Amino acid sequence: MDDPGFQDTDFVVAWCATCAREVLTCLGDDAEREPRRCVHCDQPIAGGFRLATGTELATEGYHEIDPPAGCGAAACGGGSCRRS
């Protein structure tokens, strides 16, 4: 079975009152006892979670999560790759 691509992978998002927007969330230090946290301000988020695909994240401004792929050469992306 093939691994799902970024576009098809689910990420947990929720509303962060501090950031006043829907954000990606991450697990707290102790995933058993701590709530998920905002990846931007680290504030605990108690609920309202939903799954979003990688495609949805890109439309919400999370473009750096799935950086463009280069050709694999060490210089790719540094301006000296002839393929870019």
N, C-alpha and C positions, 0 to 999 in steps of 0.2 A: 504494500500500500504506500502511495506517495505521501510525503509530508505536505501539509497544507501550506500554501504560499502566504505571504504577508496579508494579501487582500482578503483571504478567507479565514485568518486567525481571529479569534475572539479576544477582546480586551475588556476589563471591567472598568466602567466609567460611572461617575455620579456627580451630582451637583455639589460644589464646594462653596459654602456661604462666604468664606474669606476671599476667595478669588472671584466670586460672583459669576461663575460659569461652570459648565460641565467639564470635568477634568478626568484624566487618567488617574487610577488609584493604584496603590501598592500595598502590600502587607506590612503591618507593623513589625517591630522587632520580635515580638512573640506572637506568631500567627494564631496560636491557640487562644490567647487572652486579649489581644489588642485589636481594635477595629482597623479597617483599611484606612489609608491615609492619602491625602492629596499629594501627587508627585511634585507639585510646584511649591506649596507652602508647608507641607508636612502636617497639616491639621487633621485630626481624626474625622472620619466621615462615618456616621452611624448607619445610614441606610439610603434607599433610593438608587440602588445599584442596577445597572443594566449592562448587557453585553453589546459591544460595538465591534464591527469588523475593521480590519486595517484600512479598507476603503473608506469607511465612515470617518475614521480618525484623520485621514488625509484631508477630507473636506472640512474638518474642524480645526485645521491649522497644525496638526502634528505631522509635518512633512519630514522632519529629521529622523523619525523612527525607521523609515524605510529609505535609506540614502540610495541615490542612483548607483547602479553597479558600474564599475569600471572594467577595463579590459584585463585586469589582473597584474599588469606590469607595475613595478615599484613606483615609477614616475607618474602613473595614471592619476589624474586629479590634481597634480601639482603644476600643470601648465606645460609640461614638456612631453606629454604623451601625444603622439601624432594621430591617435584614433579619436581623441576627445573633441 
